[in-house]
Amino acid sequence: MRELQIVNAAELAAAYARAEYAVALDGDALLLRVGRPARDLEAYWPARQYGFITAWNPASVPHSDAANEAANAALIARLDAIGVPRQPAHAYDKDGHWCEAGWLLGDVDEALLDRVGREFGQAGVLAWTFGEPVRLRMLMPRPAQPVPEACIDWAGA
């Protein structure tokens, strides 16, 4: 497991909550937003529990494309070994300065999602139950300063 050394967890959580997430299903890009239900996606690909995870840029530190692709291949192998259904997805900022490939997971337990996120050095993942709003799970302790965004859970030790 990789140790996260984040300077400002509150700012990072706010950025992740503002990001946009998209899932590619049958040629369509279905959008996900933290704090909003994912009705279109859920109608297209029903599951009880959902998650979004990436292996790119561990600890929110930019890595080369080659390093990110290698981490993604290791994540795919890990997800396949566990037997979690997955669909291609990505996360990006609205300004187009940042984009990461990732995976939408179906019927994945939050504890497993958190564990795999930590294994791949991720600061956060998305998780939600069918019909409920998408939630951001920050895999670090809650910061002392307030975080204004709703739908953020702090799963840190």
Secondary structure, DSSP 8 states (H G I E B T S, - for coil): ------S-HHHHHHHHHHSEEEEEETTEEEEE-BTSB-HHHHHHS--SEEEEE--SSGGG----HHHHHHHHHHHHHHHHHHT--EEEEEEE-TTSS-EEEEEEEES--HHHHHHHHHHTT-SEEEEEETTSBBEEEESS---SS----SSEEE---
